[in-house]
Amino acid sequence: MADYPAGTVLTSTMDAPADSTLDPTSEAPAVVTVMVVRDPGPWFPEVLDALAAQDHPNLAHLFVDASTTTGPTEAIASSIDHSSLCSM
């Protein structure tokens, strides 16, 4: 999982981390899910499980931590192998 400094904005797959799952040579279109998280509720593990179960061949996940006090980083890292986290 890649960590970005506060305020980091990814503007293209060229800015994606080296361990990104996006494959520019894939025939499948690149898809990125983006979720802004701030003190997620009891539904959060279910959402992470649903994202992790997706089988699109060219898929990446970006989570934006909007100054949360409960820190979703561990839950994200343990549920989704290929994801990026940006903290604000």
C-alpha positions, 0 to 999 in steps of 0.5 A: 500500500502506498502512502501519499503526503497530505494534499497529494492529488493523482492526476493520471496513471503516470502518477500512480505508485510503482506497485499499482495494479493498473496495466496500460497494456491491458485490453480491459479499461483502467478503472479506479475506485475512489472513496473518501473516508472520515471516521467510517462506521460499522458498514466499512468492513462490508464495503472493503470486502465488496471492493476486494471481491471485484474481479475486473482485470485492470482495477485499482483503489484510492482511499482519501483519509479526510482527517479521520480520528479512527484511522482506517489504514489498517482495515484497508491494508488488511482487506485490499491488497492493491490500494493507495491511501492519501491522507488530508 
